[in-house]
Amino acid sequence: MKSRDWSIFRSQGDLIADQFLSKQLLGHPEQLDKAKELFDKLTQNNDVFASTNEFSEFLKITSHLPEWIDFDKITIAQSIFHKYGSFILLLLGFKSLPMAYTCGKGAEVLVHTGRLVEKDRALKPIIRRLVETTQFVVSVLEENGFSDKGSAIIVSQKVRLMHSSIRYFISKSGNWDLDLGIPINQQDMAGTLQSFSSLIVEGLNDLGVELSSEEKDAYVHLWRVVGHLIGVIPELNPDGYDNAYSLGMEIFLDQREESEAGKILTKSLIDFYNYMVPGNIFDEVPILLLHELMGAENCQILDVPPMRHAFFEDLVFKLGVKLDHEFSSRSGFQKVVGDFSKAMLVGMDHYYYDDKKAKFEIPPSLTTNWSL
């Protein structure tokens, strides 16, 4: 099969969102500052769309669901999340995001925004960004997310406009290497979409959750709708699990390279989860999960520390004695994953942003179903 020319997609952004942003910046002498101001407004105000009319035009033209949406498939995907959501949110941190970090050029954008990592390595911006990302996933996957009562459309529009503002102020800052492609280009967006979509399906299988072909296609279909809403072009937003996974792997293999940015982001990710999970019994679990779910080559690219000898056996023994169970190696791993994911979500559910009085929220029906 002929190789795709990715350079075309690395020079392509989101025409609708970028045109809207340019229109917003007309008449502002300090356009770069205005773009940064808009970005900050989007990230620091949960009700930004309700509190101002400046986004009304953008909301109107980007709110339409695609005509090919299949609500039966959406319902199936939401039921998967209802059942396995604690695993899915764990995979977000230990498969989806780190896989994106293996893409060296895309990782540079995440560091360049200054939101995930600060010079003093403060945890606050890291926590805020990762909690926001997790909340986004909950919002698009929860029951009725795409109905009038849900928030899937509005949170997708917010992400789309945030991407455009980042694209603008990084591109215009004078500190961006254009050989990397434009920031948050179509290839990067499509790869990230698959890290949240078909890669999660693969990760569930790694954890012993075997979905049917219908369920796999349904889960990918929901995220294909999200891709439409955030501005991924149809050519890079395929239908069906097999097609989607194939595209994702093609992108990851094309972009995979060792980078300082990827290593910094991975270290920040490990710090984040250790911060969110109280106590020290799970301290090395983030490293364990990265090795189990990412594989040796990706872990080497991201500079993931090696596992302490016999840590896994020690942890399974501690959990097993506490609960009076015996575990095989694989069921022991599943037990560790289950306990860690619950501890992680409880920690996040109790976390408040200091600067915007907002809270990470899991719907009550899900906290009950996941035994949190």
C-alpha positions as CSV (number, residue, x, y, z in Angstrom):
1,M,0.0,0.0,0.0
2,K,1.3,3.4,-0.9
3,S,2.6,5.4,2.0
4,R,0.6,8.5,3.0
5,D,2.2,11.9,2.5
6,W,1.9,13.2,6.1
7,S,3.5,16.5,5.4
8,I,0.3,17.7,3.9
9,F,-1.6,17.0,7.1
10,R,1.1,18.5,9.3
11,S,0.7,21.8,7.6
12,Q,-3.1,21.8,8.0
13,G,-5.0,23.1,11.0
14,D,-8.7,23.6,11.5
15,L,-10.1,26.0,8.9
16,I,-13.4,26.8,10.6
17,A,-12.0,27.4,14.1
18,D,-8.9,29.3,12.8
19,Q,-11.0,31.6,10.6
20,F,-13.3,32.4,13.6
21,L,-10.3,33.1,15.8
22,S,-8.7,35.4,13.2
23,K,-12.0,37.3,12.9
24,Q,-12.0,37.7,16.7
25,L,-8.5,39.1,16.6
26,L,-9.2,41.8,13.9
27,G,-8.8,45.3,15.3
28,H,-6.6,44.2,18.2
29,P,-3.0,45.6,17.8
30,E,-1.7,43.1,20.3
31,Q,-3.2,40.0,18.6
32,L,-0.8,37.5,20.3
33,D,-1.8,38.8,23.7
34,K,-5.5,38.7,22.7
35,A,-5.2,35.0,21.6
36,K,-3.5,34.1,24.9
37,E,-6.3,36.0,26.7
38,L,-8.9,34.0,24.9
39,F,-7.1,30.8,25.7
40,D,-6.9,31.7,29.4
41,K,-10.6,32.6,29.4
42,L,-11.5,29.2,27.9
43,T,-9.4,27.3,30.5
44,Q,-10.2,29.3,33.6
45,N,-13.9,29.8,33.2
46,N,-16.2,26.7,33.1
47,D,-19.2,28.9,32.1
48,V,-17.3,31.0,29.5
49,F,-19.8,30.2,26.7
50,A,-22.8,31.1,28.9
51,S,-21.3,34.3,30.3
52,T,-20.4,36.0,27.0
53,N,-21.8,36.3,23.5
54,E,-18.4,36.6,21.7
55,F,-18.5,32.9,20.9
56,S,-22.1,32.6,19.7
57,E,-21.2,32.5,16.0
58,F,-18.6,29.7,16.6
59,L,-21.0,27.7,18.7
60,K,-23.7,27.9,16.1
61,I,-21.6,26.8,13.1
62,T,-19.9,23.9,15.0
63,S,-22.8,22.5,17.0
64,H,-24.2,20.2,14.3
65,L,-23.9,16.5,14.8
66,P,-22.9,14.6,11.6
67,E,-25.7,13.1,9.5
68,W,-24.0,9.7,9.8
69,I,-24.2,9.5,13.6
70,D,-25.7,6.2,14.8
71,F,-27.3,6.7,18.2
72,D,-27.6,2.9,18.8
73,K,-23.8,2.7,18.5
74,I,-23.5,5.7,20.8
75,T,-25.7,3.9,23.4
76,I,-23.5,0.8,23.2
77,A,-20.3,2.9,23.6
78,Q,-21.8,4.6,26.7
79,S,-22.8,1.3,28.2
80,I,-19.1,0.1,27.8
81,F,-18.0,3.2,29.7
82,H,-20.8,2.7,32.3
83,K,-19.4,-0.8,32.9
84,Y,-15.6,-0.4,32.4
85,G,-15.2,3.4,32.9
86,S,-12.7,3.1,35.8
87,F,-10.4,1.0,33.6
88,I,-10.9,3.4,30.6
89,L,-9.9,6.4,32.7
90,L,-6.9,4.5,33.9
91,L,-5.9,3.7,30.4
92,L,-6.2,7.3,29.5
93,G,-3.3,8.0,31.8
94,F,-1.2,4.9,31.1
95,K,-1.8,4.2,27.4
96,S,-3.5,7.1,25.6
97,L,-1.5,10.1,26.8
98,P,1.9,8.4,27.0
99,M,1.4,7.0,23.5
100,A,0.8,10.6,22.4
101,Y,4.0,11.6,24.2
102,T,6.0,9.1,22.0
103,C,5.2,11.4,19.1
104,G,8.1,13.8,19.6
105,K,6.8,16.7,17.4
106,G,3.4,16.7,19.0
107,A,4.9,16.5,22.5
108,E,6.8,19.7,21.8
109,V,3.4,21.5,21.5
110,L,2.3,20.3,24.9
111,V,5.4,21.5,26.6
112,H,5.4,24.7,24.6
113,T,2.0,25.8,25.9
114,G,3.5,26.1,29.4
115,R,0.4,24.5,30.9
116,L,1.6,21.0,31.6
117,V,5.1,21.8,32.9
118,E,6.5,24.9,34.6
119,K,10.1,25.9,35.1
120,D,9.9,25.0,38.8
121,R,8.1,21.8,37.9
122,A,5.1,22.8,40.0
123,L,2.3,20.3,40.1
124,K,-0.6,22.7,39.9
125,P,-0.7,23.2,36.1
126,I,-0.1,19.6,35.5
127,I,-2.9,18.5,37.7
128,R,-5.3,21.1,36.2
129,R,-4.6,19.9,32.6
130,L,-4.8,16.2,33.3
131,V,-8.0,16.6,35.5
132,E,-9.5,18.6,32.7
133,T,-8.7,15.9,30.1
134,T,-10.2,13.2,32.3
135,Q,-13.3,15.3,32.8
136,F,-13.6,15.8,29.0
137,V,-13.6,12.0,28.5
138,V,-16.3,11.5,31.2
139,S,-18.4,14.3,29.6
140,V,-18.4,12.7,26.1
141,L,-18.9,9.1,27.3
142,E,-21.5,9.5,30.1
143,E,-25.1,8.6,29.4
144,N,-27.1,11.2,27.3
145,G,-23.8,13.0,26.6
146,F,-25.0,13.9,23.1
147,S,-28.5,14.8,24.1
148,D,-29.8,18.3,25.0
149,K,-29.1,17.3,28.6
150,G,-25.5,16.3,28.0
151,S,-22.3,18.3,27.6
152,A,-20.5,16.3,24.9
153,I,-21.1,18.9,22.2
154,I,-20.2,22.0,24.2
155,V,-17.0,20.5,25.8
156,S,-15.9,19.4,22.3
157,Q,-16.5,22.9,21.0
158,K,-14.4,24.3,23.9
159,V,-11.5,21.9,23.1
160,R,-11.7,22.9,19.4
161,L,-11.4,26.6,20.2
162,M,-8.7,26.0,22.7
163,H,-6.7,24.1,20.0
164,S,-7.1,27.1,17.7
165,S,-5.9,29.6,20.2
166,I,-2.9,27.5,21.0
167,R,-2.2,27.1,17.3
168,Y,-2.3,30.8,16.9
169,F,-0.2,32.1,19.8
170,I,2.5,29.4,19.4
171,S,2.8,29.9,15.7
172,K,3.0,33.7,16.1
173,S,5.3,33.6,19.1
174,G,8.5,33.5,17.1
175,N,9.7,30.5,19.1
176,W,8.3,27.7,17.1
177,D,10.2,25.5,14.6
178,L,8.0,25.2,11.5
179,D,9.8,22.0,10.6
180,L,7.7,20.4,13.3
181,G,4.5,21.3,11.4
182,I,2.0,23.7,12.6
183,P,1.0,23.2,16.2
184,I,-2.0,20.8,16.8
185,N,-2.1,20.0,13.1
186,Q,-4.4,17.4,11.5
187,Q,-2.0,14.5,11.9
188,D,-1.5,15.2,15.6
189,M,-5.3,15.6,16.2
190,A,-6.0,12.4,14.4
191,G,-3.4,10.5,16.3
192,T,-4.6,11.9,19.6
193,L,-8.2,11.0,18.7
194,Q,-7.1,7.4,18.1
195,S,-5.3,7.3,21.4
196,F,-8.6,8.0,23.1
197,S,-10.5,5.7,20.8
198,S,-9.2,2.5,19.2
199,L,-6.1,2.4,21.5
200,I,-8.4,2.3,24.5
201,V,-10.1,-0.8,23.0
202,E,-6.7,-2.4,22.7
203,G,-5.9,-1.4,26.3
204,L,-9.1,-3.0,27.6
205,N,-8.1,-6.2,25.9
206,D,-4.7,-5.9,27.7
207,L,-6.6,-5.7,31.0
208,G,-8.7,-8.8,30.2
209,V,-11.8,-7.1,28.9
210,E,-12.7,-8.6,25.6
211,L,-15.3,-6.6,23.6
212,S,-17.3,-8.0,20.7
213,S,-16.7,-6.6,17.2
214,E,-19.9,-4.7,17.5
215,E,-18.8,-3.1,20.8
216,K,-15.4,-2.2,19.3
217,D,-16.9,-0.5,16.3
218,A,-19.5,1.3,18.5
219,Y,-16.8,2.7,20.8
220,V,-14.8,4.0,17.9
221,H,-18.0,5.4,16.3
222,L,-18.6,7.6,19.4
223,W,-15.1,9.0,19.2
224,R,-15.5,9.5,15.5
225,V,-18.4,11.8,16.3
226,V,-16.1,13.6,18.8
227,G,-13.5,13.9,16.1
228,H,-16.0,15.5,13.8
229,L,-16.9,18.0,16.6
230,I,-13.3,19.0,17.3
231,G,-12.4,19.5,13.7
232,V,-10.6,16.3,12.5
233,I,-11.1,16.1,8.7
234,P,-13.1,13.1,7.4
235,E,-10.0,11.6,5.7
236,L,-8.3,11.1,9.0
237,N,-11.5,10.1,10.9
238,P,-12.4,6.6,9.7
239,D,-15.3,4.4,10.8
240,G,-14.9,0.9,12.3
241,Y,-12.3,-0.3,14.8
242,D,-10.0,-2.0,12.3
243,N,-9.7,1.1,10.1
244,A,-9.3,3.4,13.0
245,Y,-6.6,1.3,14.8
246,S,-4.7,0.9,11.5
247,L,-4.7,4.7,11.0
248,G,-3.6,5.3,14.6
249,M,-0.7,2.9,14.4
250,E,0.4,4.4,11.1
251,I,0.5,7.8,12.7
252,F,2.3,6.6,15.9
253,L,4.9,4.8,13.9
254,D,5.4,7.8,11.6
255,Q,5.9,10.2,14.5
256,R,7.5,8.0,17.2
257,E,10.8,9.4,18.2
258,E,12.7,10.1,21.4
259,S,12.4,13.7,22.6
260,E,13.1,15.6,25.8
261,A,9.5,16.9,25.7
262,G,8.1,13.4,25.7
263,K,10.3,12.5,28.7
264,I,9.3,15.6,30.6
265,L,5.6,14.9,30.0
266,T,6.0,11.3,31.1
267,K,7.8,12.3,34.3
268,S,5.0,14.8,35.0
269,L,2.4,12.1,34.4
270,I,4.0,9.8,36.9
271,D,4.2,12.6,39.4
272,F,0.5,13.5,38.9
273,Y,-0.8,10.0,39.6
274,N,1.5,9.6,42.6
275,Y,0.1,12.9,43.9
276,M,-3.5,11.9,43.3
277,V,-3.3,8.5,45.0
278,P,-2.8,8.8,48.8
279,G,-0.5,6.7,50.8
280,N,2.6,4.9,49.5
281,I,1.4,1.3,48.8
282,F,0.8,2.2,45.1
283,D,3.8,4.4,44.6
284,E,5.4,2.3,41.9
285,V,2.1,1.3,40.2
286,P,2.3,4.1,37.6
287,I,5.7,2.7,36.5
288,L,4.3,-0.9,36.5
289,L,1.3,0.1,34.4
290,L,3.4,2.0,31.8
291,H,5.7,-1.1,31.4
292,E,2.7,-3.4,31.1
293,L,0.6,-1.2,28.8
294,M,3.2,0.6,26.7
295,G,5.8,-2.1,26.0
296,A,9.6,-1.9,26.4
297,E,10.4,0.1,23.2
298,N,7.9,2.9,24.1
299,C,9.0,3.0,27.7
300,Q,12.6,3.4,26.5
301,I,11.6,6.3,24.3
302,L,9.8,8.0,27.2
303,D,12.6,7.2,29.7
304,V,10.3,5.3,32.1
305,P,12.2,4.1,35.1
306,P,12.8,0.4,35.5
307,M,10.6,-1.6,37.9
308,R,12.0,-2.3,41.3
309,H,12.7,-6.0,41.6
310,A,9.8,-8.1,42.9
311,F,7.6,-5.0,43.5
312,F,4.6,-6.5,41.7
313,E,4.8,-9.7,43.7
314,D,5.1,-7.7,46.9
315,L,2.1,-5.6,46.1
316,V,-0.1,-8.5,45.1
317,F,0.9,-10.2,48.3
318,K,-0.1,-7.2,50.4
319,L,-3.4,-6.8,48.6
320,G,-4.0,-10.5,48.7
321,V,-3.4,-10.8,52.4
322,K,-5.5,-7.8,53.2
323,L,-8.5,-9.2,51.3
324,D,-7.8,-12.9,52.1
325,H,-7.5,-13.9,48.5
326,E,-5.0,-15.8,46.4
327,F,-4.0,-14.5,43.0
328,S,-2.3,-15.9,39.9
329,S,0.1,-13.4,38.2
330,R,-2.5,-12.2,35.7
331,S,-5.4,-11.9,38.1
332,G,-3.1,-10.3,40.5
333,F,-2.3,-7.6,37.9
334,Q,-6.1,-7.1,37.3
335,K,-6.6,-6.7,41.1
336,V,-3.8,-4.1,41.2
337,V,-5.3,-2.2,38.3
338,G,-8.8,-2.3,39.8
339,D,-7.7,-1.1,43.2
340,F,-5.4,1.6,41.8
341,S,-8.0,2.9,39.4
342,K,-10.5,3.3,42.2
343,A,-8.0,5.0,44.5
344,M,-7.0,7.3,41.6
345,L,-10.6,8.3,40.9
346,V,-11.5,8.9,44.5
347,G,-8.4,11.2,44.7
348,M,-9.5,13.1,41.6
349,D,-13.1,13.3,42.8
350,H,-11.9,15.1,46.0
351,Y,-9.6,17.5,44.1
352,Y,-10.6,21.2,43.7
353,Y,-8.8,23.6,41.5
354,D,-7.5,26.4,43.7
355,D,-7.9,29.1,41.1
356,K,-11.3,28.5,39.6
357,K,-13.3,26.7,42.3
358,A,-14.2,23.9,39.9
359,K,-14.4,20.3,40.7
360,F,-13.8,17.1,38.8
361,E,-17.1,15.3,38.8
362,I,-18.1,11.7,38.2
363,P,-21.9,11.3,37.8
364,P,-23.4,9.5,40.8
365,S,-24.6,6.6,38.6
366,L,-21.0,5.9,37.6
367,T,-19.5,6.2,41.1
368,T,-22.1,3.6,42.2
369,N,-21.5,1.3,39.3
370,W,-17.7,1.5,39.7
371,S,-18.0,0.9,43.5
372,L,-16.2,4.1,44.3
